Amino acid sequence: MRILIVDDSEAYRFFLRDMLERFAPLPGARTILEAGDGETALAILAQELAWTGQFSRCGVDLVIMDLIMPGMGGIKTLARIKADPAFRDIPVIMITVSDDEECLERAFAAGALDYVKKQGRMAEMAARVEAALRLKRETDERKARERELRAEKEFTAAILEHSGDGIAVAAPSGEFVFCSPGMERIFGYSAGAFATLDEFARVVFPETTLAQDVRDNFPGGVLAGHVWHAIYPCLDKNRLHRFCQIHFSSMPGGNLVLNIQDVTFLEKQKRELLKKQSRHQQDLDAAAEIQQSLLPRRVSANRTFRFAWEFRPCETIGGDIFNVFPLGPDHVGLYMLDVSGHGVASSLVALSVYNFMHYQRSTLIDRMAGGIAVAPPKDVLTRLDWEFPYIKFSRFFTIAYLVLNVRTGLLTYANAGHPSPVLLFPDGRLETLDDRGTIIGLEGFAPFEETTRTLAPGEKVFLYSDGLVDFQNEAGDYFGEGRFFDIVRPAADRPVTETVAAVGRGLDIFGGDARPRDDISLLGLEYLGPDA
């Protein structure tokens, strides 16, 4: 609250200030302004004036002013205040030393709200001030609502005038009681061309069941708050075919509102887009078949090892890919990679890496005179890091690459940012093969490390993508490493095919109807021994 005290007596101004600041019944914080004469009071009011949107508002909420002052007296100052539209709503309480009826009549005629006597009681003064401030708040709120209503009315009128949509209101009898200019812009008919909804439907929508749909959706009359919408083919005044979306809503009292949009262009685009999407989906399905064909046979075995896998792309095609392949008579290679992102772009990068690993065998093996030397996994990752820079493909990928000597069980592996492979012993113990390096695509940012260990017959190694452990069910819970490990431990002494199948069942039970947000890949290899 901001209160302006106008009195030529400094002592009385001090008295009023002290009373207003201390008296308990007055609500809220108070800011007291002072003026010793009418001219100063008007100047303060002008300084307190602020523009808000298209109207001005004075920050002063109440003026308490002496009736008789030297210079511009209280009544003249009051008249000046009430004559200014920016100030006229400010309540003014006049202070007088007498009950001179003529002066009081002049004050009230000039616009005073109330008066108090200088020698009056504090409680009376506070009560009158509180009443004046309450009136000011109510006046401000009422005028604010009036401004909002005017603005809404003008805004609504402008929308109806310039909107491309058509708006019509039909009474419960079916007669139109309102049609906006947009109706003519859409259909070419004037706003008053149709008297009833049935006539409008028969002429403009001859090939539809619009009128019957209205009766079906509003049986027994219109219920307030009921909403329904549909798209209909229609004919304009020139008998050209168009499409309109009509949004029906009911008003209290039974009137039916039709909000009509011309969606001819959008509907034609939609139909064309559906055709393109169908062709695109066919292409994606074909690409998915190709990607699936690149994966190794789901279950495979020979005398020394066997493997199995599970692959669930989050989209039709994914950015994960893996493989198991021979590297001469004594070695087998296996890898799993995960390209950043999803969809077509990631799958194309994955396919490029697959082709590189499949056809650039000189990177993986070195055919020397009299034998075959297997390239160290760390050298393979280094070559990939230079062949697939992020600056060229706008994608990076992680990869774990392992080489198993099937005669000795020696496993050599290197990792470029991929989840650590997991070693499962027949007794159920688990060990993660750590030493994760940097991702592929940084062009030699850091060297890759290489580690070896020897597998015993019956031991299994699993490669998986982060999509497996990050898979969420509908409750938002993660599948997690713990759940993965709890599933594979009981099947540690079973063939790897059964272990992988158990993980697949676990994913189904955990996920329910949830769709994966990332590709889920799992590859398991079981070492059988050199003479299995």
Steps between C-alpha positions, in 0.01 A plus 500: 500500500619850416336785689558869424459746791443861392512759781686825547573405862813292525410404855160366395656311210734338749204414723310337211805312377564361846137400541477332158826310545416370847126448509431123489161479318652630175602191292819456300821698468462875462706763321426853613558795265477863614420835341472843665270655239273420207759566229745257658224240540414518129868469411535188717194344341647565155826334606306197624327461166593181312387376160376143481408390150259757357391659828673693774483425869612709793690317769337703780211314668369774730533877550442654844489878447441808712193696395658840555858566386687806372538529123297240317250401768373153571175532303673636190767229520225242542322631190824475300550140616147394407518676164795285390393152374823353632426616857123512531469151651732587790287544815559829679429556869482866599628622836317789663515683831128586501161369397437782252225345288560732203868400476414135537232524229753659266751225582250223433386674182862509385531125553610439858423152630497581870626744757652487849557762762853583599417455862324167432583169660766271355260205477254703295778626271631144447152364428432764236842445341446125493156542340644733235782257418254212476287703258811579294593133476149404396491780242837394357389137478170589334666726245764237429226246431321751277819560303554126464143449380531782247831364376360148472195626312713700257743211462220252433342732245835540322552123496158436353551771239844390384509127580504261209288260704125505483295508819127431510259460789182295462211518744341180636242533222778478240472863393822696461520789746853609403737458204845659488653662188732200474210285380478703179878487453494119515185412307426813296147528640395812689456476875121495470476256210383212718228520760552160662773246564314236295486730196868584538591129521284406201648763264864519611554141618284295259731198505517470879281414796572826682142567610451141610835504683385803698183318598695185590758682710249724675205267562212661683648845454830670571659442840715783633870422472467225240776514235549311175686560173538342156630571148248511213528543123289793382410714198543877491274741311693428178445126561869437553591212727659595830559355846385658825569410859202583719539525876164475674455623856190565704416809701290538813144544382523247219664698219742311278826669391664397172863602455578430134852487355589465135750213505497426127871567454596316818277203423650462154848531647410245765382249243813553294713471813331173593593363160860611546508359853374169370777490240751614763388228740538243226856624446569484875361148520724398211799666670415320824498168317840581352635598841363182656661297222840645590479366854649156562275198515304524826647174632824356371755250623804298398731270687671781694237765570135593462317829520151653512360852495199724563435820301208741550529831311314796649387594149458299183875520446761564764851624565623183671670221309716203594662200340694180560739391225802272445850642484684209349496142632590579862324827583152645511419870524193660652395858548205715595465867415245766591474812282378818669142596423228287346331438168624517144813713548633282781418179315689622191811564708460157662472344154816683388693365798364151433617517139839624612541213745365248250679600182817667629636177641852630450425713805417190706748244371838510330563216257872447525699242315420170660234620744236746617565760767199645681511876545496607866156636604651831610641552147158428350339764724772748407429444131124546557568821693669650195262354240183628672571849637212684665569807286413295190202291617356723776473181700728323743473139607617267771634153425637201688718274284620158618716229342484144636766238428281190484795264552637663815200696633706821501264799480642835388274801514490878468217736580410843359248643745263202482345335809754259642464138382390257771667166567271231648654198671319163517461539879309828458782742576515816288792716396492817291779549248576864564756731333248711308672744265373808320226498239566455128511820296753715689783433252772381734402703806626221728663161433296184547604239754489124459452225759523121490371215708452128445154342487434155636246268337145591603577866565288752317560860398215744438498823304205734545400856412396761753147469363471172693572635848331837428174339385209647700162348572177698516563579868830669408720232660826403326582141403851562633815293531379341822191348339710389200751327727225339710356340186825359357643361827245216541562397137879511531536123451250489214583549129538861394187468287291442812673783687425752225143373470455550875605864465249544217221362719612724784475804274146402399385449858666819625399727213145390433364726226781758534697576184878536527639852464835366379609194306535189719782266398639194675763260358619198696787267409580176683845342475477120474870421496742397223378140475132544588 
